[in-house]
């Protein structure tokens, strides 16, 4: 499977109070923790879409990740996503879309999406959590044109739920945890501490 990854990390993070993508978790930034799971599935390319605080975030990225600054990032997630789609290699193949704050997503979660996509290559394969479908989600090439036309705050979830394409949802409880606030970050640190204690 020809696979390209797009990770959206362009937002202002106003609820967090500072660039959350750069928040320290252990010895890495939040964005790099998220990137690690996607790099582990060995995509052809991995693009991180930046906007607010672009220079600082770009400086943090590993060499395997390409930073793509979206000049219209303030218009919303849909605009950032379509900008990235329009900057993919041609033909693009399958595209896996994720967020730069879904810290709990693992390589196994993403491999599950890929395995389902290999069995159903014409379907959208979407994470299912909190009773809804969302990202991470894997889109076949036939969806690329519509993804390239998204704008404003209308993101990938709109296409997933539009009934225009067949969709398979994969249960992914980890997708429900993202970091939007300082409280979320504190909860994540507590969760990691509890897991470490159990392992010991």
N, C-alpha and C positions, 0 to 999 in steps of 0.2 A: 504493500500500500504506500502510495506517495502521500506523505503526511506533512502538513504545515501547521504549526502552532502559533496562535495569536493570543497574547496575554494583555488584557486591558489594564493599564495603570496610569491613566491620564488625569484622574480626578483631583479636585482640590483638597479632599479629605477634611472638610470643614468641621465635621463632628469630632474628629480626632484631635484637632487643635494644632497639628504640625504634620509634616509629610509622613503619613503612616507607612508608606512604602519603604521608608528608611528606618523605621522603628527596629531597635535591636532585640533579637530573640536568640539567646545563646550567643554564639559568635558570628551570627549572620543577620543581615537585614531581612525584614518581612518579605520583600520582593524576591530576594534570592532563595529563601526557603520555598516559596511557591514555584520558582523557576526550576529548582532541583528536581521536583517530581516530574515535570514535563521533559526536562533533558533526559531523564532516566528511560523514557520510552523511545528515545533516539529518532526524533523527527528530522525531516530534511532541512527545515528551517524553523527557528523560533524567533518570533518578533514580539518585542515589548513595546506597546504603544504608549508614548509619554505625552504629557501636556504640561500641567502645572509642575513646577520643580523639575523640569526635564533634565537640566544639566546635572543636578545632584543625583538623580536616579540613574541616568546613563553612566555616570562614573562608577556606580556600584555594580553594574552588570558584568557577568562573566563573559569571556570572549566568544562563547558559543551562542550568545544571545545578541540579536540585532535590535538596537533602539531605533524607533521610528517616531519622530516628533510630529504630532498632528496639530497644525496651526489653528484649527477650529475646534479644539478639544472642549472649549467652554459650552459649545452647543449641545453636548450630551454624548452618552455612550454610543448611540447609534452612529453619530457622525465619526467618532474615533474608529469604530469598527469598520465602517465602509471605507474610510481612508486607508486602513491597513489592508483590507481585501483588495483594493485597487492597486496596491503596491506589492502584491504577491507575484512570484514568478508565473509565467504562462507556459502551458496550462497548469492550473494550481493543484489539481488532485483534490484530496480530502483536506478539510480544514477543521482543526480542533480549537475551540474558543474557550478561554478560561479567564479568570479574574486574578489580579495581583494581590488580593487580600484573603483568598480562600486557603488559609494556612493549613487546614487539616487534610486537604486533598493529598492522596498518596499515589505512588507509582501503580499500585494494584488497582486503585480506582480507575485510573486512566487506561490501564491495560484492559480492564473490563469493557470500557467503551470501544476500544480498538477491536477486541475479539468479537463483540457483537456486530460491529461494522463490517468485519470481514465475512461474517455469515449473512449479513443483510446490507450489501454495499450501496443500495439505492435508498436506504432509510436514513433519516436523522436519528442519531443515537444520543439521547439526552439523559443527564443525571436527574434522578427523582428524589426529592427530599421535601419535608414539610408539606406533603400533599400536593406538590406542584412539580412541573418540569422546568429545568433551567440549565445553566452552564455549571460545570464543563459540559460541552456538547460537541459532537462530531458531525460535520455536515459533508454530504457528498458533493461532487463537483456541480451537479445540476442546480444546487442552491446558490452558487457563487454569485450569479447575476443579481438576485434579489438581495443578498447580503451586501453587495456593492452599492445598493441604492438606499440603504437605511440612512436615517438622518435624525437629528435631535436626540431625544431620549428613547427613541424606539430601537431597542437593541435586538440581540439574537433571540431572546425569549419570545418576542412577537412572532417571529417566523416559526419557532417551535410549536407555538399554540395556534397557528393560523389555519390548520387543517388543509394546507396546500400540499403538504408532503407527508408520506407515512412516517410515523415517529415511534421509536421504541424507547421506553423509559427504563433506566437501570437504577435500582435502589442504591443510593449513595448518601447515607447519613452525614458523612463528612462534609458534603457540600453545603449543609445548613449553617456551618460555622464560618463566619468571616469576621474580620476585624475592622469595625467602623468607629470604635470609640476607645478611650483609655481603659474603660471598664472591660471591654472585650479582650484587650491585651492582657489585663490582669487576670481575667478568667482563663486565658490560654496558659499563662505561666503557672497558675494553680493546677490546671489539668496536667501539664507536663510534670510538675512536681509529684502529683499523686500517682501518675503512671510510673515514674522512676521509683517511687517508694514501693509500689506493688512488685515491680521487677526485682528489686533488691530482696 
